[in-house]
Amino acid sequence: MKPFQANLVNAAVLIILGLWGYLGSETPSATALIPVGFGVIFALATPPFKKENKVVAHIIVLLTLLIIIALFMPLRGALGRGDTVAAARVGIMIATSIVAMVIYIKSFIDARKAREAGE
């Protein structure tokens, strides 16, 4: 999977599951929309990311790391409440973000190796 594709998949998962968490809650909190916001940013950044814009790529990597870290608090809360559906939802968002991060890092390493081989 190419990095921009991983970004788009991650964006879709964050948007869909984030909206599900917000709209499906009996007491919705605005913080449940944070993954949705990140997903929208990732989706909007996909075209320049696809064109291999390095600045956008690095921003996406940084924001992906930030959302991975930020999602651990809701995961802990869901586990503490015994809410398996919420825990699964947040776990899936964390997993897709981690997979995307691995793909980004692998692409950075491959690009560096290609650049060094061409020198």
Secondary structure, DSSP 8 states (H G I E B T S, - for coil): --HHHHHHHHHHHHHHHHHHHHHT-SS--GGGGHHHHHHHHHHHHHHHHHTT-HHHHHHHHHHHHHHHHHTHHHHHHHHHHT-HHHHHHHHHHHHHHHHHHHHHHHHHHHHHHHHHHH-
